[in-house]
Amino acid sequence: MNTTRDLDEATRRARQEAIGLFVELKPATNSKQDDTMQENQVTPTNKTTRAAQVLEHLSKPPTFKEVAIYEAKKAAVWAPVLASTLLGVFWVNKRYILKAVTRV
């Protein structure tokens, strides 16, 4: 008697069906769909690249909101720096400032 490895595929399939083994090929339909799975609905030809998006954004003039946010961020950095510098100048020169104020 030949082993299963020695048989060709048609004979092997006939033997499997004779003893009750059936292989059914079905697409897996029991996969769970939830919010964590992202479906690719946009074809790659329609999607613009990140570089193209950045180039398009930089080619437009900035909006008022973008300029306001940029200036607020600059002010948030420079206001404490300038305030502490001014306070340091007053602290170092407090003797001269007090003399000037009391003379008048």
Secondary structure as UniProt FT lines:
FT   HELIX           4..6
FT   HELIX           9..18
FT   TURN            19..20
FT   TURN            35..36
FT   TURN            44..46
FT   HELIX           50..59
FT   HELIX           64..92
FT   HELIX           94..103
//
